[in-house]
Every structure is written in structure tokens, then in C-alpha cells.
């Protein structure tokens, strides 16, 4: 079941999947097929094309990360100390 939901997430937008999950739960049909049907119904109502899965390698997936930059003030202090030392 988890594998099927993960595959749906790879093909559909997160927001759409959340709405489809909620719809399936509201219908008391907690099954990946109910989620898939809800996704398809929404896509058809909004007249969107079918989703296409993009097969990415694990290396490509690992590159899709958010890197938080760190404060560089500590490095400024190091260069200041180095310039204060006599040559």
C-alpha cells in the first residue's frame, strides 16, 4: 500500500494527493485505488493532461535537496585575526 501511494506522489502534485487522500478517507475507502480514482477525477474536472512519471536515478534524487546557508561571520573573524598578525 505504501509503495502504491509513493508512486502516486511521484506522479502527482503533493497538494492533489493530500486532497485525494482526504476524499478517500471521507468516503471510508482507505485504499490506494480510491486515492488514484480521486486524483483522476480531479484531473479530469480541471481538464489537465495525465501525469507523467519522470524516472530519476537515486543520484539525481539526492541532488534535489535544500541547503540552508550558514552565517559567515565566524569566517570574517578568522580573516580579521589573520590580518592582525605581523608578517
Rosetta blueprint (number, residue, H / E / L):
1 X L
2 X H
3 X H
4 X H
5 X H
6 X H
7 X H
8 X H
9 X H
10 X H
11 X H
12 X L
13 X L
14 X H
15 X H
16 X H
17 X H
18 X H
19 X H
20 X H
21 X H
22 X H
23 X H
24 X H
25 X H
26 X H
27 X L
28 X L
29 X L
30 X L
31 X L
32 X H
33 X H
34 X H
35 X H
36 X H
37 X H
38 X H
39 X H
40 X H
41 X H
42 X H
43 X H
44 X H
45 X H
46 X L
47 X L
48 X L
49 X L
50 X L
51 X L
52 X L
53 X L
54 X L
55 X L
56 X L
57 X L
58 X H
59 X H
60 X H
61 X H
62 X H
63 X L
64 X L
65 X L
66 X L
67 X L
68 X L
69 X L
70 X L
71 X L
72 X L
73 X H
74 X H
75 X H
76 X H
77 X H
78 X H
79 X H
80 X H
81 X H
82 X H
83 X H
84 X H
85 X L
86 X L
87 X L
